[in-house]
């Protein structure tokens, strides 16, 4: 049960070690692209390409959807970034329960955007937990956990790919050792919630300290993208690093090194409206961002 690109490696890993996939559940196709034609999710497309049964109900709350799920007589449901609430009847249907691949070190960053929030908060590490699901939001006991450091130049994008691969490996391990694993209840201390990213968060406030601006740029890259105004144009900033420099907030000091409320950031990659991501060196060949970013 999964929907975005993050979930695809787990499906491939389960097939690769010989698990029988009774059915793949994904969110319904959504309009996408210039023509707004309905497009299946990445998991839906991958499952169909492999000849698997795919279901994409809008909800699992109806008696019909729950009966259809129970009729699969599954041993385990593997859930990774599915995006729909699983009612208790669905949680109870698989003989060995529902296991979730969650991209944080629970109980830190329960909820919708754990990778973004970990980078934006300046966490030194994150990781993956394999959790036995229950009715609460990411509250279930943890079967396996593995940490990975968050580097000074990591973006949500490259961390996403690393954690996706880690989760795929860990779910295979968890299923192979399911009888030997002891579920550990999550502690009450340290609970945080990774709220969905609000578009209003994406505008850069250059009066903030450079460390915060840098984390915002990296945490919102590649999506939705932190942005600012440059020469009257809205521009996304996709990669950055901390550097030395002083000036008025938003002042362009050199190349695309920008002064903040404290310190400065060196912008490394940008995306202008309607364009593709470019290194700053490429972008500056035909573009002048002006003396100050807004």
C-alpha positions as CSV (number, residue, x, y, z in Angstrom):
1,X,0.0,0.0,0.0
2,X,1.8,3.1,-1.3
3,X,1.6,6.0,-3.7
4,X,4.7,8.2,-4.5
5,X,8.2,7.5,-5.8
6,X,9.3,6.9,-2.2
7,X,7.2,3.7,-2.1
8,X,8.4,2.1,-5.3
9,X,11.7,0.6,-4.1
10,X,9.9,-1.3,-1.3
11,X,7.6,-2.9,-3.8
12,X,10.5,-3.9,-5.9
13,X,12.4,-5.3,-2.9
14,X,9.4,-7.4,-1.8
15,X,9.0,-8.9,-5.3
16,X,12.8,-9.4,-5.6
17,X,13.0,-11.8,-2.6
18,X,10.0,-13.8,-3.7
19,X,7.0,-12.5,-1.6
20,X,3.7,-13.0,-3.2
21,X,1.9,-9.7,-3.6
22,X,-1.8,-10.4,-3.3
23,X,-2.7,-6.8,-4.3
24,X,-1.3,-3.3,-4.6
25,X,-3.3,-0.4,-3.2
26,X,-2.5,3.1,-4.3
27,X,-4.2,6.5,-4.4
28,X,-6.5,7.1,-7.4
29,X,-5.0,8.5,-10.6
30,X,-4.7,12.3,-10.6
31,X,-4.8,15.0,-13.3
32,X,-1.2,15.9,-14.2
33,X,0.9,17.6,-16.9
34,X,-0.1,20.3,-19.4
35,X,-3.1,18.3,-20.6
36,X,-4.3,17.5,-17.1
37,X,-4.9,13.9,-18.1
38,X,-5.3,11.4,-15.3
39,X,-2.0,9.8,-14.5
40,X,-1.5,6.7,-12.2
41,X,0.7,7.1,-9.2
42,X,4.3,5.9,-9.4
43,X,3.4,2.8,-7.4
44,X,0.3,2.1,-9.5
45,X,2.4,2.3,-12.7
46,X,5.1,0.1,-11.3
47,X,2.6,-2.5,-10.1
48,X,0.8,-2.6,-13.5
49,X,4.1,-3.0,-15.3
50,X,4.8,-6.0,-13.2
51,X,1.4,-7.5,-13.9
52,X,0.1,-7.1,-10.3
53,X,-3.5,-6.5,-9.3
54,X,-4.0,-2.8,-8.4
55,X,-6.8,-1.2,-6.5
56,X,-7.2,2.6,-6.0
57,X,-10.2,3.3,-3.9
58,X,-10.9,6.9,-2.8
59,X,-11.6,5.7,0.7
60,X,-11.2,2.5,2.8
61,X,-14.1,3.5,5.1
62,X,-16.9,1.9,3.1
63,X,-18.1,-1.6,4.0
64,X,-17.5,-2.7,0.4
65,X,-13.8,-1.6,0.4
66,X,-13.2,-3.2,3.7
67,X,-14.8,-6.5,2.6
68,X,-12.8,-6.5,-0.6
69,X,-9.6,-5.9,1.4
70,X,-10.4,-8.7,3.9
71,X,-11.1,-11.1,1.1
72,X,-7.5,-11.0,0.1
73,X,-6.7,-13.0,3.2
74,X,-3.3,-11.3,3.4
75,X,-0.6,-12.3,5.9
76,X,0.8,-8.8,6.1
77,X,0.1,-5.4,4.7
78,X,3.2,-3.3,4.0
79,X,2.3,0.4,4.1
80,X,4.6,3.2,2.9
81,X,3.5,6.7,2.1
82,X,0.1,5.5,1.1
83,X,-1.8,8.7,2.0
84,X,-5.1,7.2,3.1
85,X,-6.3,6.6,6.7
86,X,-6.6,2.8,7.4
87,X,-9.7,2.2,9.5
88,X,-9.5,-0.4,12.3
89,X,-11.2,-3.0,10.2
90,X,-8.4,-2.7,7.6
91,X,-5.7,-2.7,10.3
92,X,-7.2,-5.9,11.7
93,X,-7.6,-7.8,8.5
94,X,-4.1,-9.1,7.7
95,X,-3.2,-12.1,9.8
96,X,0.1,-10.6,11.0
97,X,-1.0,-7.0,11.0
98,X,0.0,-3.9,9.0
99,X,3.7,-2.8,8.9
100,X,4.6,0.8,8.1
101,X,7.9,2.1,6.7
102,X,8.2,5.6,8.2
103,X,11.0,8.0,7.3
104,X,12.0,9.3,10.7
105,X,13.4,8.1,14.0
106,X,10.0,7.8,15.9
107,X,8.6,9.3,18.0
108,X,10.3,12.3,16.4
109,X,8.5,13.6,13.3
110,X,5.3,11.6,13.2
111,X,3.0,12.7,10.4
112,X,3.1,13.9,6.8
113,X,6.4,15.6,6.1
114,X,9.1,14.0,8.2
115,X,12.0,14.4,5.8
116,X,11.4,18.1,5.1
117,X,11.0,18.8,8.8
118,X,14.1,17.0,9.9
119,X,16.2,19.1,7.4
120,X,14.5,22.3,8.2
121,X,14.9,21.8,12.0
122,X,18.6,21.2,11.6
123,X,18.5,17.6,13.0
124,X,21.9,15.8,13.0
125,X,20.3,12.5,11.9
126,X,17.2,10.9,10.7
127,X,16.4,7.4,9.7
128,X,13.7,4.8,9.0
129,X,11.5,2.9,11.4
130,X,9.5,-0.3,10.7
131,X,6.4,0.2,12.8
132,X,3.4,-2.1,13.6
133,X,0.4,0.2,12.8
134,X,-2.4,1.1,15.1
135,X,-5.2,3.6,15.0
136,X,-3.1,6.6,16.2
137,X,-1.0,8.8,13.8
138,X,2.4,6.9,13.7
139,X,2.0,5.9,17.3
140,X,2.6,2.1,16.9
141,X,5.4,0.1,18.4
142,X,8.7,-0.1,16.5
143,X,10.1,-3.4,15.2
144,X,13.3,-2.0,13.5
145,X,15.0,1.3,13.4
146,X,18.2,2.5,11.6
147,X,19.7,6.0,11.6
148,X,21.5,8.0,8.9
149,X,23.3,11.3,9.3
150,X,22.0,14.5,7.7
151,X,25.0,16.2,6.1
152,X,25.6,20.0,5.8
153,X,24.6,19.9,2.1
154,X,21.9,17.3,2.2
155,X,18.6,18.3,0.6
156,X,15.2,16.7,1.2
157,X,15.6,15.3,-2.3
158,X,18.8,13.3,-1.8
159,X,17.7,12.3,1.7
160,X,14.4,11.1,0.3
161,X,16.2,8.7,-2.1
162,X,18.6,7.4,0.6
163,X,15.7,6.7,3.1
164,X,13.6,5.1,0.4
165,X,16.3,2.6,-0.3
166,X,17.0,2.0,3.4
167,X,13.3,1.4,4.0
168,X,13.1,-1.1,1.2
169,X,16.0,-3.1,2.7
170,X,14.6,-2.9,6.2
171,X,11.1,-4.2,5.3
172,X,12.6,-7.2,3.7
173,X,14.7,-7.8,6.8
174,X,11.7,-7.3,9.1
175,X,9.5,-9.8,7.3
176,X,12.3,-12.3,7.3
177,X,12.7,-12.0,11.1
178,X,9.1,-11.1,12.0
179,X,8.7,-13.9,14.6
180,X,12.0,-12.9,16.3
181,X,11.4,-9.1,16.5
182,X,10.1,-7.5,19.7
183,X,7.9,-4.5,19.1
184,X,9.1,-1.6,21.3
185,X,6.5,0.9,22.4
186,X,7.4,4.5,21.5
187,X,8.4,6.7,24.4
188,X,6.2,9.6,25.4
189,X,9.2,11.9,25.5
190,X,10.4,13.5,22.3
191,X,7.1,13.3,20.3
192,X,7.1,15.9,17.4
193,X,4.7,16.3,14.5
194,X,5.8,16.9,10.9
195,X,3.0,19.0,9.7
196,X,2.4,19.2,5.9
197,X,4.4,21.9,4.3
198,X,2.4,25.1,3.9
199,X,3.1,27.2,0.8
200,X,3.5,30.3,3.0
201,X,6.6,28.7,4.6
202,X,8.4,28.6,1.3
203,X,9.2,32.4,0.9
204,X,12.7,33.2,2.2
205,X,13.0,35.8,4.9
206,X,16.5,37.1,4.5
207,X,16.4,38.8,7.9
208,X,16.6,35.3,9.5
209,X,20.0,33.9,10.5
210,X,21.9,32.3,7.6
211,X,21.7,28.8,9.3
212,X,17.9,29.0,9.2
213,X,17.8,30.2,5.6
214,X,20.2,27.5,4.5
215,X,18.1,24.8,6.1
216,X,14.9,26.2,4.6
217,X,16.4,26.1,1.1
218,X,17.7,22.5,1.5
219,X,14.6,21.3,3.3
220,X,12.2,22.5,0.6
221,X,14.3,21.2,-2.3
222,X,13.2,20.0,-4.8
223,X,9.6,20.5,-3.7
224,X,7.9,22.8,-3.1
225,X,11.1,24.9,-3.4
226,X,12.1,27.9,-1.3
227,X,11.7,31.1,-3.3
228,X,12.5,34.7,-3.3
229,X,12.2,37.7,-5.7
230,X,15.2,38.6,-7.9
231,X,15.0,41.5,-10.3
232,X,11.2,41.4,-10.1
233,X,11.1,37.6,-10.9
234,X,10.1,34.8,-8.6
235,X,13.0,32.3,-8.4
236,X,13.3,29.0,-6.6
237,X,16.6,28.3,-4.7
238,X,17.3,24.6,-4.6
239,X,20.8,24.2,-3.1
240,X,22.9,26.3,-0.8
241,X,25.6,26.2,1.9
242,X,26.7,28.5,4.7
243,X,29.5,30.9,4.0
244,X,31.2,34.0,5.3
245,X,29.8,37.5,4.6
246,X,28.1,40.5,6.0
247,X,25.6,43.0,4.6
248,X,22.0,44.1,4.6
249,X,19.5,41.2,4.6
250,X,19.0,40.0,1.0
251,X,22.1,41.9,-0.3
252,X,24.0,40.0,-3.1
253,X,27.6,40.1,-2.0
254,X,29.4,38.1,-4.7
255,X,28.1,35.8,-7.4
256,X,25.0,34.6,-5.6
257,X,26.3,34.8,-2.0
258,X,23.5,36.5,-0.1
259,X,23.6,38.3,3.2
260,X,21.2,37.3,5.9
261,X,20.2,38.7,9.3
262,X,23.3,36.9,10.7
263,X,26.0,35.6,8.3
264,X,25.4,34.6,4.6
265,X,24.5,31.8,2.4
266,X,26.0,30.8,-0.9
267,X,23.3,29.7,-3.3
268,X,24.4,26.9,-5.5
269,X,21.4,26.0,-7.7
270,X,18.4,28.0,-8.9
271,X,15.3,27.5,-11.0
272,X,13.7,30.5,-12.7
273,X,10.0,30.5,-13.6
274,X,9.3,28.1,-16.4
275,X,12.9,26.9,-16.5
276,X,14.9,23.9,-15.4
277,X,17.2,23.7,-12.4
278,X,20.6,25.3,-13.1
279,X,23.8,25.7,-11.2
280,X,24.4,29.3,-10.3
281,X,27.4,29.5,-12.7
282,X,25.1,28.5,-15.6
283,X,22.2,30.7,-14.5
284,X,24.4,33.9,-14.2
285,X,25.6,33.6,-17.8
286,X,22.4,35.1,-19.1
287,X,20.7,36.5,-16.0
288,X,21.3,39.3,-13.6
289,X,19.5,38.8,-10.2
290,X,20.1,42.4,-9.1
291,X,21.8,43.8,-6.1
292,X,19.2,42.6,-3.6
293,X,16.9,39.6,-3.3
294,X,13.4,40.2,-1.9
